[in-house]
């Protein structure tokens, strides 16, 4: 999928595989990560305008729709985007 613009992935599994102890709610969250460093290529080409390196760093996460946009204040957006839901 490296050359594709994928906006959704779907899987189908039995309900018993994803619900455990608790209230039966199935929740999910996603993250987006980028390399820690991005350097503009002095000899840039259309195919290679930059060089990326370093470890992948989480820059965004989504779970419940619009939580980041409506509930989290501007001063806390970076902290929220780089954290795991268990820290909420």
mmCIF file as gemmi writes it, N, C-alpha and C atoms, coordinates in Angstrom:
data_model
loop_
_atom_site.group_PDB
_atom_site.id
_atom_site.type_symbol
_atom_site.label_atom_id
_atom_site.label_alt_id
_atom_site.label_comp_id
_atom_site.label_asym_id
_atom_site.label_entity_id
_atom_site.label_seq_id
_atom_site.pdbx_PDB_ins_code
_atom_site.Cartn_x
_atom_site.Cartn_y
_atom_site.Cartn_z
_atom_site.occupancy
_atom_site.B_iso_or_equiv
_atom_site.pdbx_formal_charge
_atom_site.auth_seq_id
_atom_site.auth_asym_id
_atom_site.pdbx_PDB_model_num
ATOM 1 N N . UNK Axp A 1 ? 0.805 -1.212 0 1 0 ? 1 A 1
ATOM 2 C CA . UNK Axp A 1 ? 0 0 0 1 0 ? 1 A 1
ATOM 3 C C . UNK Axp A 1 ? 0.842 1.268 0 1 0 ? 1 A 1
ATOM 4 N N . UNK Axp A 2 ? 2.166 1.14 -0.112 1 0 ? 2 A 1
ATOM 5 C CA . UNK Axp A 2 ? 3.053 2.298 0.002 1 0 ? 2 A 1
ATOM 6 C C . UNK Axp A 2 ? 2.764 3.368 -1.044 1 0 ? 2 A 1
ATOM 7 N N . UNK Axp A 3 ? 2.357 2.987 -2.232 1 0 ? 3 A 1
ATOM 8 C CA . UNK Axp A 3 ? 2.109 3.969 -3.285 1 0 ? 3 A 1
ATOM 9 C C . UNK Axp A 3 ? 0.648 4.361 -3.404 1 0 ? 3 A 1
ATOM 10 N N . UNK Axp A 4 ? -0.179 3.957 -2.476 1 0 ? 4 A 1
ATOM 11 C CA . UNK Axp A 4 ? -1.623 4.184 -2.558 1 0 ? 4 A 1
ATOM 12 C C . UNK Axp A 4 ? -2.084 5.173 -1.5 1 0 ? 4 A 1
ATOM 13 N N . UNK Axp A 5 ? -3.191 5.833 -1.776 1 0 ? 5 A 1
ATOM 14 C CA . UNK Axp A 5 ? -3.808 6.744 -0.822 1 0 ? 5 A 1
ATOM 15 C C . UNK Axp A 5 ? -4.947 5.987 -0.145 1 0 ? 5 A 1
ATOM 16 N N . UNK Axp A 6 ? -4.641 5.241 0.906 1 0 ? 6 A 1
ATOM 17 C CA . UNK Axp A 6 ? -5.618 4.404 1.59 1 0 ? 6 A 1
ATOM 18 C C . UNK Axp A 6 ? -6.272 5.21 2.704 1 0 ? 6 A 1
ATOM 19 N N . UNK Axp A 7 ? -7.609 5.256 2.713 1 0 ? 7 A 1
ATOM 20 C CA . UNK Axp A 7 ? -8.322 5.975 3.759 1 0 ? 7 A 1
ATOM 21 C C . UNK Axp A 7 ? -9.05 5.051 4.719 1 0 ? 7 A 1
ATOM 22 N N . UNK Axp A 8 ? -9.118 3.76 4.413 1 0 ? 8 A 1
ATOM 23 C CA . UNK Axp A 8 ? -9.789 2.824 5.311 1 0 ? 8 A 1
ATOM 24 C C . UNK Axp A 8 ? -9.26 1.415 5.105 1 0 ? 8 A 1
ATOM 25 N N . UNK Axp A 9 ? -9.169 0.699 6.192 1 0 ? 9 A 1
ATOM 26 C CA . UNK Axp A 9 ? -8.883 -0.726 6.173 1 0 ? 9 A 1
ATOM 27 C C . UNK Axp A 9 ? -9.994 -1.391 6.97 1 0 ? 9 A 1
ATOM 28 N N . UNK Axp A 10 ? -10.534 -2.478 6.468 1 0 ? 10 A 1
ATOM 29 C CA . UNK Axp A 10 ? -11.629 -3.169 7.152 1 0 ? 10 A 1
ATOM 30 C C . UNK Axp A 10 ? -11.238 -4.604 7.443 1 0 ? 10 A 1
ATOM 31 N N . UNK Axp A 11 ? -11.637 -5.068 8.604 1 0 ? 11 A 1
ATOM 32 C CA . UNK Axp A 11 ? -11.43 -6.476 8.949 1 0 ? 11 A 1
ATOM 33 C C . UNK Axp A 11 ? -12.749 -7.012 9.492 1 0 ? 11 A 1
ATOM 34 N N . UNK Axp A 12 ? -12.948 -8.3 9.334 1 0 ? 12 A 1
ATOM 35 C CA . UNK Axp A 12 ? -14.135 -8.943 9.872 1 0 ? 12 A 1
ATOM 36 C C . UNK Axp A 12 ? -13.688 -10.094 10.758 1 0 ? 12 A 1
ATOM 37 N N . UNK Axp A 13 ? -14.055 -10 12.031 1 0 ? 13 A 1
ATOM 38 C CA . UNK Axp A 13 ? -13.705 -11.045 12.996 1 0 ? 13 A 1
ATOM 39 C C . UNK Axp A 13 ? -14.931 -11.336 13.854 1 0 ? 13 A 1
ATOM 40 N N . UNK Axp A 14 ? -15.01 -12.514 14.426 1 0 ? 14 A 1
ATOM 41 C CA . UNK Axp A 14 ? -16.135 -12.818 15.324 1 0 ? 14 A 1
ATOM 42 C C . UNK Axp A 14 ? -16.14 -11.884 16.537 1 0 ? 14 A 1
ATOM 43 N N . UNK Axp A 15 ? -17.315 -11.505 16.982 1 0 ? 15 A 1
ATOM 44 C CA . UNK Axp A 15 ? -17.462 -10.608 18.127 1 0 ? 15 A 1
ATOM 45 C C . UNK Axp A 15 ? -16.737 -11.148 19.353 1 0 ? 15 A 1
ATOM 46 N N . UNK Axp A 16 ? -16.746 -12.438 19.527 1 0 ? 16 A 1
ATOM 47 C CA . UNK Axp A 16 ? -16.098 -13.056 20.692 1 0 ? 16 A 1
ATOM 48 C C . UNK Axp A 16 ? -14.595 -12.792 20.722 1 0 ? 16 A 1
ATOM 49 N N . UNK Axp A 17 ? -14.003 -12.501 19.572 1 0 ? 17 A 1
ATOM 50 C CA . UNK Axp A 17 ? -12.555 -12.244 19.518 1 0 ? 17 A 1
ATOM 51 C C . UNK Axp A 17 ? -12.191 -10.833 19.978 1 0 ? 17 A 1
ATOM 52 N N . UNK Axp A 18 ? -13.134 -9.901 19.974 1 0 ? 18 A 1
ATOM 53 C CA . UNK Axp A 18 ? -12.799 -8.508 20.294 1 0 ? 18 A 1
ATOM 54 C C . UNK Axp A 18 ? -13.452 -7.987 21.566 1 0 ? 18 A 1
ATOM 55 N N . UNK Axp A 19 ? -14.437 -8.704 22.092 1 0 ? 19 A 1
ATOM 56 C CA . UNK Axp A 19 ? -15.024 -8.274 23.363 1 0 ? 19 A 1
ATOM 57 C C . UNK Axp A 19 ? -14.453 -9.132 24.464 1 0 ? 19 A 1
ATOM 58 N N . UNK Axp A 20 ? -14.193 -8.524 25.555 1 0 ? 20 A 1
ATOM 59 C CA . UNK Axp A 20 ? -13.637 -9.269 26.683 1 0 ? 20 A 1
ATOM 60 C C . UNK Axp A 20 ? -14.471 -9.013 27.917 1 0 ? 20 A 1
ATOM 61 N N . UNK Axp A 21 ? -13.83 -9.002 29.048 1 0 ? 21 A 1
ATOM 62 C CA . UNK Axp A 21 ? -14.514 -8.682 30.294 1 0 ? 21 A 1
ATOM 63 C C . UNK Axp A 21 ? -14.924 -7.215 30.244 1 0 ? 21 A 1
ATOM 64 N N . UNK Axp A 22 ? -16.092 -6.894 30.734 1 0 ? 22 A 1
ATOM 65 C CA . UNK Axp A 22 ? -16.498 -5.497 30.772 1 0 ? 22 A 1
ATOM 66 C C . UNK Axp A 22 ? -17.862 -5.288 30.153 1 0 ? 22 A 1
ATOM 67 N N . UNK Axp A 23 ? -18.056 -4.114 29.555 1 0 ? 23 A 1
ATOM 68 C CA . UNK Axp A 23 ? -19.379 -3.734 29.088 1 0 ? 23 A 1
ATOM 69 C C . UNK Axp A 23 ? -19.669 -4.131 27.634 1 0 ? 23 A 1
ATOM 70 N N . UNK Axp A 24 ? -18.738 -4.767 26.949 1 0 ? 24 A 1
ATOM 71 C CA . UNK Axp A 24 ? -18.982 -5.213 25.58 1 0 ? 24 A 1
ATOM 72 C C . UNK Axp A 24 ? -18.78 -4.152 24.522 1 0 ? 24 A 1
ATOM 73 N N . UNK Axp A 25 ? -18.341 -2.962 24.907 1 0 ? 25 A 1
ATOM 74 C CA . UNK Axp A 25 ? -18.088 -1.899 23.934 1 0 ? 25 A 1
ATOM 75 C C . UNK Axp A 25 ? -16.78 -2.188 23.209 1 0 ? 25 A 1
ATOM 76 N N . UNK Axp A 26 ? -16.821 -2.085 21.896 1 0 ? 26 A 1
ATOM 77 C CA . UNK Axp A 26 ? -15.613 -2.284 21.096 1 0 ? 26 A 1
ATOM 78 C C . UNK Axp A 26 ? -15.057 -0.913 20.754 1 0 ? 26 A 1
ATOM 79 N N . UNK Axp A 27 ? -13.868 -0.612 21.223 1 0 ? 27 A 1
ATOM 80 C CA . UNK Axp A 27 ? -13.253 0.68 20.959 1 0 ? 27 A 1
ATOM 81 C C . UNK Axp A 27 ? -11.977 0.515 20.162 1 0 ? 27 A 1
ATOM 82 N N . UNK Axp A 28 ? -11.57 1.571 19.511 1 0 ? 28 A 1
ATOM 83 C CA . UNK Axp A 28 ? -10.319 1.533 18.765 1 0 ? 28 A 1
ATOM 84 C C . UNK Axp A 28 ? -9.714 2.926 18.725 1 0 ? 28 A 1
ATOM 85 N N . UNK Axp A 29 ? -8.459 2.987 18.398 1 0 ? 29 A 1
ATOM 86 C CA . UNK Axp A 29 ? -7.786 4.266 18.184 1 0 ? 29 A 1
ATOM 87 C C . UNK Axp A 29 ? -6.673 4.056 17.187 1 0 ? 29 A 1
ATOM 88 N N . UNK Axp A 30 ? -6.271 5.117 16.533 1 0 ? 30 A 1
ATOM 89 C CA . UNK Axp A 30 ? -5.209 5.048 15.529 1 0 ? 30 A 1
ATOM 90 C C . UNK Axp A 30 ? -4.172 6.12 15.827 1 0 ? 30 A 1
ATOM 91 N N . UNK Axp A 31 ? -2.989 5.927 15.294 1 0 ? 31 A 1
ATOM 92 C CA . UNK Axp A 31 ? -1.948 6.934 15.434 1 0 ? 31 A 1
ATOM 93 C C . UNK Axp A 31 ? -1.313 7.217 14.086 1 0 ? 31 A 1
ATOM 94 N N . UNK Axp A 32 ? -0.681 8.363 13.986 1 0 ? 32 A 1
ATOM 95 C CA . UNK Axp A 32 ? 0.121 8.71 12.818 1 0 ? 32 A 1
ATOM 96 C C . UNK Axp A 32 ? 1.51 9.058 13.325 1 0 ? 32 A 1
ATOM 97 N N . UNK Axp A 33 ? 2.529 8.546 12.659 1 0 ? 33 A 1
ATOM 98 C CA . UNK Axp A 33 ? 3.906 8.795 13.079 1 0 ? 33 A 1
ATOM 99 C C . UNK Axp A 33 ? 4.727 9.303 11.905 1 0 ? 33 A 1
ATOM 100 N N . UNK Axp A 34 ? 5.725 10.123 12.225 1 0 ? 34 A 1
ATOM 101 C CA . UNK Axp A 34 ? 6.644 10.672 11.227 1 0 ? 34 A 1
ATOM 102 C C . UNK Axp A 34 ? 8.076 10.47 11.698 1 0 ? 34 A 1
ATOM 103 N N . UNK Axp A 35 ? 9.052 10.446 10.78 1 0 ? 35 A 1
ATOM 104 C CA . UNK Axp A 35 ? 10.452 10.389 11.206 1 0 ? 35 A 1
ATOM 105 C C . UNK Axp A 35 ? 10.809 11.638 12.012 1 0 ? 35 A 1
ATOM 106 N N . UNK Axp A 36 ? 11.735 11.484 12.962 1 0 ? 36 A 1
ATOM 107 C CA . UNK Axp A 36 ? 12.115 12.611 13.812 1 0 ? 36 A 1
ATOM 108 C C . UNK Axp A 36 ? 12.782 13.738 13.042 1 0 ? 36 A 1
ATOM 109 N N . UNK Axp A 37 ? 13.46 13.428 11.954 1 0 ? 37 A 1
ATOM 110 C CA . UNK Axp A 37 ? 14.192 14.468 11.221 1 0 ? 37 A 1
ATOM 111 C C . UNK Axp A 37 ? 13.789 14.488 9.754 1 0 ? 37 A 1
ATOM 112 N N . UNK Axp A 38 ? 13.642 15.677 9.208 1 0 ? 38 A 1
ATOM 113 C CA . UNK Axp A 38 ? 13.378 15.858 7.791 1 0 ? 38 A 1
ATOM 114 C C . UNK Axp A 38 ? 14.305 16.967 7.289 1 0 ? 38 A 1
ATOM 115 N N . UNK Axp A 39 ? 15.151 16.631 6.34 1 0 ? 39 A 1
ATOM 116 C CA . UNK Axp A 39 ? 16.133 17.578 5.813 1 0 ? 39 A 1
ATOM 117 C C . UNK Axp A 39 ? 15.85 17.793 4.334 1 0 ? 39 A 1
ATOM 118 N N . UNK Axp A 40 ? 15.776 19.05 3.927 1 0 ? 40 A 1
ATOM 119 C CA . UNK Axp A 40 ? 15.568 19.336 2.512 1 0 ? 40 A 1
ATOM 120 C C . UNK Axp A 40 ? 16.799 18.933 1.732 1 0 ? 40 A 1
ATOM 121 N N . UNK Axp A 41 ? 16.592 18.28 0.624 1 0 ? 41 A 1
ATOM 122 C CA . UNK Axp A 41 ? 17.675 17.796 -0.216 1 0 ? 41 A 1
ATOM 123 C C . UNK Axp A 41 ? 18.225 18.957 -1.048 1 0 ? 41 A 1
ATOM 124 N N . UNK Axp A 42 ? 19.516 19.328 -0.912 1 0 ? 42 A 1
ATOM 125 C CA . UNK Axp A 42 ? 20.062 20.44 -1.705 1 0 ? 42 A 1
ATOM 126 C C . UNK Axp A 42 ? 20.083 20.121 -3.201 1 0 ? 42 A 1
ATOM 127 N N . UNK Axp A 43 ? 20.103 18.847 -3.555 1 0 ? 43 A 1
ATOM 128 C CA . UNK Axp A 43 ? 20.037 18.426 -4.957 1 0 ? 43 A 1
ATOM 129 C C . UNK Axp A 43 ? 18.692 17.749 -5.203 1 0 ? 43 A 1
ATOM 130 N N . UNK Axp A 44 ? 17.625 18.429 -4.826 1 0 ? 44 A 1
ATOM 131 C CA . UNK Axp A 44 ? 16.291 17.841 -4.857 1 0 ? 44 A 1
ATOM 132 C C . UNK Axp A 44 ? 15.842 17.471 -6.259 1 0 ? 44 A 1
ATOM 133 N N . UNK Axp A 45 ? 15.112 16.384 -6.302 1 0 ? 45 A 1
ATOM 134 C CA . UNK Axp A 45 ? 14.422 15.973 -7.518 1 0 ? 45 A 1
ATOM 135 C C . UNK Axp A 45 ? 12.96 15.806 -7.145 1 0 ? 45 A 1
ATOM 136 N N . UNK Axp A 46 ? 12.113 15.655 -8.145 1 0 ? 46 A 1
ATOM 137 C CA . UNK Axp A 46 ? 10.696 15.451 -7.866 1 0 ? 46 A 1
ATOM 138 C C . UNK Axp A 46 ? 10.497 14.185 -7.043 1 0 ? 46 A 1
ATOM 139 N N . UNK Axp A 47 ? 11.268 13.152 -7.326 1 0 ? 47 A 1
ATOM 140 C CA . UNK Axp A 47 ? 11.142 11.879 -6.624 1 0 ? 47 A 1
ATOM 141 C C . UNK Axp A 47 ? 11.747 11.919 -5.219 1 0 ? 47 A 1
ATOM 142 N N . UNK Axp A 48 ? 12.751 12.773 -4.981 1 0 ? 48 A 1
ATOM 143 C CA . UNK Axp A 48 ? 13.414 12.815 -3.669 1 0 ? 48 A 1
ATOM 144 C C . UNK Axp A 48 ? 13.677 14.262 -3.254 1 0 ? 48 A 1
ATOM 145 N N . UNK Axp A 49 ? 12.631 14.972 -2.808 1 0 ? 49 A 1
ATOM 146 C CA . UNK Axp A 49 ? 12.8 16.37 -2.405 1 0 ? 49 A 1
ATOM 147 C C . UNK Axp A 49 ? 13.408 16.534 -1.015 1 0 ? 49 A 1
ATOM 148 N N . UNK Axp A 50 ? 13.437 15.443 -0.239 1 0 ? 50 A 1
ATOM 149 C CA . UNK Axp A 50 ? 13.899 15.536 1.143 1 0 ? 50 A 1
ATOM 150 C C . UNK Axp A 50 ? 14.511 14.214 1.572 1 0 ? 50 A 1
ATOM 151 N N . UNK Axp A 51 ? 15.194 14.262 2.718 1 0 ? 51 A 1
ATOM 152 C CA . UNK Axp A 51 ? 15.75 13.062 3.323 1 0 ? 51 A 1
ATOM 153 C C . UNK Axp A 51 ? 15.171 12.958 4.727 1 0 ? 51 A 1
ATOM 154 N N . UNK Axp A 52 ? 14.645 11.793 5.06 1 0 ? 52 A 1
ATOM 155 C CA . UNK Axp A 52 ? 14.057 11.579 6.38 1 0 ? 52 A 1
ATOM 156 C C . UNK Axp A 52 ? 14.905 10.602 7.164 1 0 ? 52 A 1
ATOM 157 N N . UNK Axp A 53 ? 14.971 10.795 8.484 1 0 ? 53 A 1
ATOM 158 C CA . UNK Axp A 53 ? 15.747 9.881 9.307 1 0 ? 53 A 1
ATOM 159 C C . UNK Axp A 53 ? 15.323 9.936 10.752 1 0 ? 53 A 1
ATOM 160 N N . UNK Axp A 54 ? 15.931 9.087 11.539 1 0 ? 54 A 1
ATOM 161 C CA . UNK Axp A 54 ? 15.616 9.023 12.956 1 0 ? 54 A 1
ATOM 162 C C . UNK Axp A 54 ? 14.462 8.085 13.236 1 0 ? 54 A 1
ATOM 163 N N . UNK Axp A 55 ? 14.174 7.907 14.495 1 0 ? 55 A 1
ATOM 164 C CA . UNK Axp A 55 ? 13.078 7.03 14.91 1 0 ? 55 A 1
ATOM 165 C C . UNK Axp A 55 ? 11.738 7.632 14.533 1 0 ? 55 A 1
ATOM 166 N N . UNK Axp A 56 ? 10.748 6.784 14.376 1 0 ? 56 A 1
ATOM 167 C CA . UNK Axp A 56 ? 9.391 7.257 14.105 1 0 ? 56 A 1
ATOM 168 C C . UNK Axp A 56 ? 8.811 7.826 15.398 1 0 ? 56 A 1
ATOM 169 N N . UNK Axp A 57 ? 8.168 8.992 15.312 1 0 ? 57 A 1
ATOM 170 C CA . UNK Axp A 57 ? 7.605 9.674 16.47 1 0 ? 57 A 1
ATOM 171 C C . UNK Axp A 57 ? 6.118 9.888 16.255 1 0 ? 57 A 1
ATOM 172 N N . UNK Axp A 58 ? 5.307 9.514 17.242 1 0 ? 58 A 1
ATOM 173 C CA . UNK Axp A 58 ? 3.859 9.681 17.14 1 0 ? 58 A 1
ATOM 174 C C . UNK Axp A 58 ? 3.524 11.164 17.156 1 0 ? 58 A 1
ATOM 175 N N . UNK Axp A 59 ? 2.766 11.619 16.16 1 0 ? 59 A 1
ATOM 176 C CA . UNK Axp A 59 ? 2.403 13.024 16.065 1 0 ? 59 A 1
ATOM 177 C C . UNK Axp A 59 ? 0.905 13.251 16.155 1 0 ? 59 A 1
ATOM 178 N N . UNK Axp A 60 ? 0.122 12.171 16.079 1 0 ? 60 A 1
ATOM 179 C CA . UNK Axp A 60 ? -1.33 12.328 16.127 1 0 ? 60 A 1
ATOM 180 C C . UNK Axp A 60 ? -1.965 11.023 16.559 1 0 ? 60 A 1
ATOM 181 N N . UNK Axp A 61 ? -3.108 11.12 17.188 1 0 ? 61 A 1
ATOM 182 C CA . UNK Axp A 61 ? -3.919 9.941 17.482 1 0 ? 61 A 1
ATOM 183 C C . UNK Axp A 61 ? -5.381 10.323 17.411 1 0 ? 61 A 1
ATOM 184 N N . UNK Axp A 62 ? -6.176 9.369 17.002 1 0 ? 62 A 1
ATOM 185 C CA . UNK Axp A 62 ? -7.618 9.575 16.906 1 0 ? 62 A 1
ATOM 186 C C . UNK Axp A 62 ? -8.316 8.394 17.535 1 0 ? 62 A 1
ATOM 187 N N . UNK Axp A 63 ? -9.414 8.643 18.165 1 0 ? 63 A 1
ATOM 188 C CA . UNK Axp A 63 ? -10.224 7.594 18.753 1 0 ? 63 A 1
ATOM 189 C C . UNK Axp A 63 ? -11.664 8.003 18.618 1 0 ? 63 A 1
ATOM 190 N N . UNK Axp A 64 ? -12.2 8.639 19.641 1 0 ? 64 A 1
ATOM 191 C CA . UNK Axp A 64 ? -13.559 9.143 19.573 1 0 ? 64 A 1
ATOM 192 C C . UNK Axp A 64 ? -13.593 10.348 18.635 1 0 ? 64 A 1
ATOM 193 N N . UNK Axp A 65 ? -14.548 10.387 17.72 1 0 ? 65 A 1
ATOM 194 C CA . UNK Axp A 65 ? -14.59 11.497 16.752 1 0 ? 65 A 1
ATOM 195 C C . UNK Axp A 65 ? -14.641 12.866 17.418 1 0 ? 65 A 1
ATOM 196 N N . UNK Axp A 66 ? -13.879 13.765 16.905 1 0 ? 66 A 1
ATOM 197 C CA . UNK Axp A 66 ? -13.847 15.185 17.269 1 0 ? 66 A 1
ATOM 198 C C . UNK Axp A 66 ? -13.389 15.5 18.684 1 0 ? 66 A 1
ATOM 199 N N . UNK Axp A 67 ? -12.881 14.528 19.433 1 0 ? 67 A 1
ATOM 200 C CA . UNK Axp A 67 ? -12.392 14.828 20.782 1 0 ? 67 A 1
ATOM 201 C C . UNK Axp A 67 ? -11.235 15.814 20.698 1 0 ? 67 A 1
ATOM 202 N N . UNK Axp A 68 ? -10.26 15.54 19.839 1 0 ? 68 A 1
ATOM 203 C CA . UNK Axp A 68 ? -9.099 16.419 19.708 1 0 ? 68 A 1
ATOM 204 C C . UNK Axp A 68 ? -9.509 17.813 19.243 1 0 ? 68 A 1
ATOM 205 N N . UNK Axp A 69 ? -10.498 17.907 18.362 1 0 ? 69 A 1
ATOM 206 C CA . UNK Axp A 69 ? -10.888 19.2 17.803 1 0 ? 69 A 1
ATOM 207 C C . UNK Axp A 69 ? -11.754 20.015 18.751 1 0 ? 69 A 1
ATOM 208 N N . UNK Axp A 70 ? -12.614 19.365 19.541 1 0 ? 70 A 1
ATOM 209 C CA . UNK Axp A 70 ? -13.586 20.105 20.35 1 0 ? 70 A 1
ATOM 210 C C . UNK Axp A 70 ? -13.298 20.142 21.846 1 0 ? 70 A 1
ATOM 211 N N . UNK Axp A 71 ? -12.737 19.086 22.39 1 0 ? 71 A 1
ATOM 212 C CA . UNK Axp A 71 ? -12.601 18.981 23.839 1 0 ? 71 A 1
ATOM 213 C C . UNK Axp A 71 ? -11.222 19.382 24.338 1 0 ? 71 A 1
ATOM 214 N N . UNK Axp A 72 ? -10.185 19.011 23.605 1 0 ? 72 A 1
ATOM 215 C CA . UNK Axp A 72 ? -8.817 19.273 24.047 1 0 ? 72 A 1
ATOM 216 C C . UNK Axp A 72 ? -8.441 20.714 23.709 1 0 ? 72 A 1
ATOM 217 N N . UNK Axp A 73 ? -7.997 21.463 24.705 1 0 ? 73 A 1
ATOM 218 C CA . UNK Axp A 73 ? -7.602 22.856 24.495 1 0 ? 73 A 1
ATOM 219 C C . UNK Axp A 73 ? -6.318 22.965 23.688 1 0 ? 73 A 1
ATOM 220 N N . UNK Axp A 74 ? -6.102 24.122 23.073 1 0 ? 74 A 1
ATOM 221 C CA . UNK Axp A 74 ? -4.936 24.339 22.209 1 0 ? 74 A 1
ATOM 222 C C . UNK Axp A 74 ? -3.632 24.057 22.948 1 0 ? 74 A 1
ATOM 223 N N . UNK Axp A 75 ? -3.533 24.435 24.18 1 0 ? 75 A 1
ATOM 224 C CA . UNK Axp A 75 ? -2.301 24.223 24.945 1 0 ? 75 A 1
ATOM 225 C C . UNK Axp A 75 ? -1.983 22.763 25.227 1 0 ? 75 A 1
ATOM 226 N N . UNK Axp A 76 ? -2.989 21.895 25.127 1 0 ? 76 A 1
ATOM 227 C CA . UNK Axp A 76 ? -2.789 20.473 25.436 1 0 ? 76 A 1
ATOM 228 C C . UNK Axp A 76 ? -2.829 19.567 24.209 1 0 ? 76 A 1
ATOM 229 N N . UNK Axp A 77 ? -3.005 20.116 23.01 1 0 ? 77 A 1
ATOM 230 C CA . UNK Axp A 77 ? -3.138 19.285 21.808 1 0 ? 77 A 1
ATOM 231 C C . UNK Axp A 77 ? -1.902 18.433 21.535 1 0 ? 77 A 1
ATOM 232 N N . UNK Axp A 78 ? -0.707 18.982 21.669 1 0 ? 78 A 1
ATOM 233 C CA . UNK Axp A 78 ? 0.496 18.199 21.411 1 0 ? 78 A 1
ATOM 234 C C . UNK Axp A 78 ? 0.643 17.069 22.427 1 0 ? 78 A 1
ATOM 235 N N . UNK Axp A 79 ? 0.367 17.356 23.696 1 0 ? 79 A 1
ATOM 236 C CA . UNK Axp A 79 ? 0.451 16.328 24.736 1 0 ? 79 A 1
ATOM 237 C C . UNK Axp A 79 ? -0.56 15.219 24.445 1 0 ? 79 A 1
ATOM 238 N N . UNK Axp A 80 ? -1.784 15.595 24.085 1 0 ? 80 A 1
ATOM 239 C CA . UNK Axp A 80 ? -2.823 14.612 23.761 1 0 ? 80 A 1
ATOM 240 C C . UNK Axp A 80 ? -2.43 13.783 22.54 1 0 ? 80 A 1
ATOM 241 N N . UNK Axp A 81 ? -1.942 14.43 21.501 1 0 ? 81 A 1
ATOM 242 C CA . UNK Axp A 81 ? -1.622 13.747 20.245 1 0 ? 81 A 1
ATOM 243 C C . UNK Axp A 81 ? -0.494 12.736 20.378 1 0 ? 81 A 1
ATOM 244 N N . UNK Axp A 82 ? 0.4 12.923 21.34 1 0 ? 82 A 1
ATOM 245 C CA . UNK Axp A 82 ? 1.526 12.014 21.494 1 0 ? 82 A 1
ATOM 246 C C . UNK Axp A 82 ? 1.347 11.007 22.624 1 0 ? 82 A 1
ATOM 247 N N . UNK Axp A 83 ? 0.187 11.018 23.27 1 0 ? 83 A 1
ATOM 248 C CA . UNK Axp A 83 ? -0.036 10.099 24.381 1 0 ? 83 A 1
ATOM 249 C C . UNK Axp A 83 ? -0.862 8.887 23.951 1 0 ? 83 A 1
ATOM 250 N N . UNK Axp A 84 ? -0.957 7.911 24.844 1 0 ? 84 A 1
ATOM 251 C CA . UNK Axp A 84 ? -1.799 6.737 24.629 1 0 ? 84 A 1
ATOM 252 C C . UNK Axp A 84 ? -3.099 6.925 25.388 1 0 ? 84 A 1
ATOM 253 N N . UNK Axp A 85 ? -4.203 6.342 24.934 1 0 ? 85 A 1
ATOM 254 C CA . UNK Axp A 85 ? -5.491 6.52 25.611 1 0 ? 85 A 1
ATOM 255 C C . UNK Axp A 85 ? -5.478 6.087 27.061 1 0 ? 85 A 1
ATOM 256 N N . UNK Axp A 86 ? -4.602 5.173 27.444 1 0 ? 86 A 1
ATOM 257 C CA . UNK Axp A 86 ? -4.559 4.734 28.847 1 0 ? 86 A 1
ATOM 258 C C . UNK Axp A 86 ? -4.162 5.871 29.776 1 0 ? 86 A 1
ATOM 259 N N . UNK Axp A 87 ? -3.59 6.948 29.244 1 0 ? 87 A 1
ATOM 260 C CA . UNK Axp A 87 ? -3.176 8.08 30.057 1 0 ? 87 A 1
ATOM 261 C C . UNK Axp A 87 ? -4.256 9.168 30.134 1 0 ? 87 A 1
ATOM 262 N N . UNK Axp A 88 ? -5.412 8.942 29.524 1 0 ? 88 A 1
ATOM 263 C CA . UNK Axp A 88 ? -6.475 9.969 29.512 1 0 ? 88 A 1
ATOM 264 C C . UNK Axp A 88 ? -7.127 10.126 30.87 1 0 ? 88 A 1
